[in-house]
């Protein structure tokens, strides 16, 4: 497969720059996996589309204010860091709240002049840091210290929400709420699991009334989600590893749903990658770890039966995953229809439901 096989024409005007007034006011492109037939719906209709006995699995990871703007202590030169993950070997369940002051983080860094090992950095709110190692590709290990009671509080005060690069504006106060799902819980992502941004208490109430159950996993979304596939041959692309946690209760809910003949519906590509990384006969294994799974056409899905997702970048690993589930030709046809119908794309855009039902 070639990366260009997953290209499509996308007008710049369709890239959503801000959320709608209501989360569930987004549109829902409902496509049948078996036939490719589609219908244009509203996201608020999702409870009437799903079936009694279905299980929705959501990613409860919470976005941290991971963008830090500061300066080098000795020269005053500007420096920018993006927190990626704790440098220590910790599970995704060990969030910022559990980390002591002085935690080392793997960061992406840039400055007007090269960032050197040993450089000391300062940020707003009394947050300071020292560069401990350089890993290449703009990646560094940086140890933070703060006079505040917790590192979480210091980063929350000094950091900014890292909006995706295709949103061409600075983050606003509204983004602090709207670039989080309403069920976000476990701190650790540098990008939102955006398929979940459409859910509201009203939609959840409708799902409850319809007999659709819910379960959660955690996958801490890293900056690799925005990286382009630079290799011409898809097989040569390497995914960045991301931390995950699947609770025992979620593994049991998936097994029960499968035994009862219900469907497991992943809310987002992050949930899909997590569940398929832990697939077993009849369900998934509970546990924590990291996944660098790269799902492309030809992949055999063992867990999920459907997918709620947003519309993704051309030639991205995410549109390749969608193509693995729906088929490349059907995916490109659906995306062409979404462009014709002026759907809103990417993080703050509209949604798609790939229905695996017969």
Secondary structure, DSSP 8 states (H G I E B T S, - for coil): -BGGGG-----GGGB--S--SSGGGSEEEEEETTT--EEEEEGGGHHHHS-TT-EEEEE-EEE---EEEEEETTT--EEEEEEEEESS---TTS-GGG--TT-EEEEEEEESS---TT-EEE-GGG-EEEEEEEEETTEEEEEEE-SSS-HHHHHHHH-B----TTS-S---TTHHHHTS-TT--EEEESS--GGGGG--HHHHHHHHHTT-EEEEEEE---GGGG-----SBGGG-----EEEEE-HHHHHHHHHHHHTT--EEEESHHHHHHHHHTEETTEE--EEEEE-----TT---SS-SEEEEE---TT-HHHHHHHHHH-HHHHHHHHHHHHHTT--BSTTS-EEEEE---
